[in-house]
């Protein structure tokens, strides 16, 4: 549109490589979760996060933050990750987190939506190899319109997923 206001979004590109202490991928993930006051909606293909990330998610859910996870279902290309992720569901659901497994096909998304405007899109899987050893990248975007689009996409994907209730 000719007279439409210019869109402004704040962006940061974060790279990560192996580290003997804490990788940028792990730190970025923890910071995003810690920053949430309203919601954390995560789509991730392999959900086998560190103990620190699990604790942060559980704490946020216990505090009333709307914490949701959409991850791969039985059509996962990693049976090891699929089995491991299911071991964490019970405690997280008890603490108030909602979890879905995507059903139609392998879901390979790696996104995080925090509150009303903060979005992470990248290659970071929430599993040890990705968080600690591999070269990963993430684009962090602070933009309400982009966050609304991601929220709509997440909600749509959840209609094709099975919610875990245990």
Buried (B, 14 or more C-beta within 10 A) or exposed (E): EEEEEEEEEEEEEBEBEEEEEEBBBBBBBBBBBEEBEEBBBBBBBBBBBBEBBBEBBBBBBEEEBBBBBBBBBEEBEBEEBBEBBBEBBEEBBEBBBBBBBBEEEEBBBBBBBBBEBBBBBBBBBBBBEBBBBBEBBBEBBBBEEBBBEBBEBBEEBBEBBEEBEE
